[in-house]
Amino acid sequence: MHWLIQLNNFLQSRSIHKNPFFIRWPIKLGLLLVVVPLDIIGITLTSLGLLNRICFGGSVKDRGSWTSMQVTMQRFIGYVYGYCDDHLAVQLLSKTQLIIGLSIILKSIIYENVHVHQFVVERCNFGDQMIKELDSSFEQIVILGAGNDTRLHRLDHLPPYLFEIDAPSTQHYKLSKLKNPNPNVRFIPVNFELESWLEKLILCGFNCSRKTLFIWDGVLYYLTVPSYRSTLRDISKCAKGSKLAFDFGYTDNDRFIARVGVMVLKSIGEPFVSAFNQQQITKLLKEYNFNVEFFTNNTATKRDSSSVPRISYLAHGGINLNLACAVLV
């Protein structure tokens, strides 16, 4: 077990917040003296524009996606406090992010509260559940734009044919960090804007005649509409009954925080390109013979929270986010 998770388990087992006041607060004060320097370091690095570079290490071509790394951090925090099952996320964090993770864990003890991005946790649980509910007729799983997704490396009872598709730099980072990747997973580097992912997939053993679950987490925001249409067109060539689990959203441009969020993503080279609401998604999917179902229930809140700190969900930054599953008919 990773040392950061062991530390959290130890601190939680001590039940510091249940101690008398004269014991509890000196302990919290001591932890605060550790947290403040950690936060100052994180804020300083961010202000200097160095956090992105330090998190990934190495040259630009060898590092992963910045947004993918932030999502990985949220999945790690969600796992530590029992709101999702991604126990491998910690392996994909950089040294700097481990320091930030330590700060978050210590602050959860001090304030008896933990902050996690609700949608990231829900999306993690949603994709996991889609895989767990597959019947024996599904022989393939394809993770489109896999990023730091770990499902195919931690879930059991998977179909025989497993594929991950993403940019070469992101895959390089992931494989350099993941300690025991599933040997059955085939990693396929591709540029969605310039290459045919389906052609490369077929060359690596994918069979369009087999029922397939496609998982498309956190990708649609960064694709142009023609690229999105092209992907749907390719998926529609697969066996009837194949499924596409994905998320999408649109920004509330009237909100200042939404405009700032979009500007930040653009400044780090990962701008939002496309945005859709449910009506637009439904219409678009029907053009390619998909029926779609939307999921809005809070899967994360169904967990037993009796043994973890009070959870506080981070705002979505003015971005309206949705989960959906489309079935090819």
N, C-alpha and C positions, 0 to 999 in steps of 0.2 A: 504494500500500500504506500502511496506517495506520502512524503513527510508532511506536506501541507494538510492533507486529509487527516493524517494521524494527529497532528496538532489540534485541528478543529475538534476531532472526536474526544481528545483528552480534555480540552477546555469545556466542551459541552457536558462531559461526564462529571466535571467538578461542580456543575450547577451553581456557578458563582452568584448569580442573581438571587438565589434562595438563601444566601448567607445573611447574617445580621448586618445592619447598616455599617457598623464600625469595622467590619471585615470586608464587606463588599466594595465600599468606595475607595479605600486605599489600593485594592487590587486594580480597580478600574482606572484609578489615577496613574498607576504604574504602566498599564497597557496604553493609556493615552500618551504617555511620554515616548512610547515606541511608535505609535501611529502617526503622530504629528510630523516627525522627520520623514517617514515613509511617504506621507501625502505631499510634503513640500518637494521631495525629489520628483514624484510623479507630475505634479503641477509644473515644476520648473522645466522638466524635459518636454512636456507638452507645449509649453509657451515658447520654447526655443525651436520647436519643430523637429526635435530629435527623437521623440518617442516612437514614431513610425519606423525610423531606421533601426533604432536599438532593439525594438520588439522582435524584429525578424532577423537581424544580424546579416553579415555577408553583403554581397553586392545586390543591386536592385533586381537583377534577373533571378537571384536565388531566393528571394524572400516571398512570402505569401501575401495574400490580400489583406489589407488593413482592416476592412470591415469584417472579413471572415475571422480574423483574430479577435475582434471585439465580441463577436457572437460566441466564439469558443470560450472566452472568459465568462460570459453570462451562463453558458451551459455548465461550466465548471462550478460556478456559484450555485446554480440550480441543483446540481448533483450533491454538493456538500450539504445542502439543507433539505434534501429529500424530495425535491420537486421535479426532478427528471433523472434518468438512469444513465447519463453519459459519464461513466467512470473513467473513460479514456481521454476526456477533454484536457485533463491536467497535463498529460504527456505532450500536448501540442502547444503549451504555453511557453513563452520565452522567459528568460531569467527576470527581465524587467516586469513582465506580467505576473510572475510568481510573487514578486515584491508587492505589487498592487493587490494580488489575491490575499496575501498575508494581512495587508492593511484592512481589507474588507472583512476578513474573518475576525480580526481583533475588534474592529468597530461594532461588529454584530454582538460581541460580548459586552462592550461598554454600553451601547445604547439598547441592548436587548431587542434588536431589530435587524433585518437583513434586506438589502435592496437587490432586486433582480428584475430584469426586463421581462415582463409578463409574456409578450408575444414570442420571444425566443424560446422560453420554456414550453409554452403551448405548442409551438411548431415542432420542437424536439419530440414531445410526447405524441403528437399527431402522426408524424412520420413513423415512429416506432410502432404505433398501434396499427397503421396500415400494413406494415410488414407482418406483424404478429397475426393479423386476421386473414392472410393469404391462404387460399386452399391449395390442394395439390395440383390443380390445373395450371398454376402459375409456375413457370420454369425459369424465369429470368427476372432480375432486378437491375435497373440501370439508374445510377445517381448522376443526374445531369448537373454540371457545375458543382461537383462534390465539395470543393473547399476542404474544410476540416471535419466534414461529416464522418462519424465513426460507426454508423449503424451496422455496416457490413462486417465490422471487425469486433463487435461486442454482442450482437443478437444471435440467438440460437435458431435452429430449424429453418435455415435459409434454403431457397431454391438452389439447384446445382450451378446455374450460370449467373455470375455476378460481375458487374462492370461499374467502374467509376470514370467519369469524363470531366476533365477540367484543363485549365491552362497549364503548360509545362512547369512554370515557376511555382505555382501553388502545389502541384503534385510533388515536386522536388522537395519543397519545405516539409510537406506532410510526411513523406516517406523517410526523411532524415530524422524526424521526431518520433514517429510511431514505433514503439518497441517491437511489437509482435503483430504486424499486419496479417490479415487473413490471406493465406497463400492461394485461396481460390478466387480472389478478387483480381480482375484484369484492369490495370490502370491505362487509360487511353488519353494522351495529351492532345488537345484540340483548341483551336481558336474559333469560337462560335460565329464570329463575324466574317471569317475568311475561309473556313473549311467546312466540308460536309461531315458532321459528326456521325451521321448514320453510315456513310461509306467506311469510315475508319472503324466504327463499331462492328460492322459485318466482317471486315478483314480480321478482326480479333475474335471471331467465333460467335457473334450474335446472329440469331436466326429470327427473321421477321414473322415466321409462321407460329412461333411460340408465344403464349400469353405472357405479358410482361408488365411489371409494375415499374413505372418511371417516377422517380422522386426528383422534384425541381425546387429545391429550397433556396430562397433568397437570391434568385438569378434574374427573374423577370424584370426587376427594376432597372437593371443595367443593360438591357437589350433594346435595340431599335424595334419598331413594330414589324418591319420586313423580316428581321431575324426571328422574331417570335412566331410569325406566320410560317416561316420556313421550318421551324422546329415542329410546330403542330402538323404541318404537312407530312413531315417525315414520320412522326409517330403514328399518323393515320394510316400508314402503310403496313402497320403491324397487325397482329391477330386481333379479331374482334373480342371484346371483353377485356382488353388490356386497359390499365388504369394509369392516370397521371395525377399524382398528388403534388400540389404546388401552393405557393402563396403569392399574393399580389397586393397592391395598394395604390393610393394616390395621396398627394400632399394637400393640406389645407393652406393654400398660399396666402390666406388672410391672416394667418398666425405668424407672429415674428419668429417664434422658435422653429417653425417649419422652414422658413426662408433661411435661417441661420444653418439649420441642419443640412439643407441642400447645398449651401455654399461651402460648408466644411467638406462634404463628400466630393464636391467638384475640385476643391483645392488639393485633395490628396490623390486626385487622378481616378476616382471611382464615382463619377457623378450618376445621379438618377437620370435615366434616359426616357423611360416609359412609365405611364401610370394609367390604371384602369379602375373602374368601379364594377360592381357585380353585373349590372346590365350589359356593359360593354364586353365583359369577359364571356358572359353567356352567349351573346350574339356571335362573337368571334369563334368560340368553340363549336357552335352549331354548324358553322361553315365547313368544319372538318370532321363532322359526324361524331361529336362528343356530346354526351349528356353530363351536366355538371351539378354537383351538390356542394353547398357552402356550409362550413362549420364555424360556429361562433361561440360554442360553449367553452368555458374556462377549464380546460383539462387539468391545468396545473393545480387548481384549487380543490380537486378531488382527492388529493393526497392527505394522509394523516399528518397533521401539523402539531400534534401534542408534544413532541419531543424536540422541536426546533424553535428558534426565535420567531417572533412575530414577523410576518413577511410584508414588505412594502414594495409594491410594483412600481418600477420606473415608468415615466410617461413615454409615449411613442413619439414624442417630438413633433406633434402635429401631423403625423403620417398615419392614415387610416389603413390598417393592415387586415388581411383576410386569409383564411385557409380554405382550400377547396380540393375536391377530388373529381376528376372527369373520367368517364368511362367511354371507351370507343365502341360504337354500336354499328 
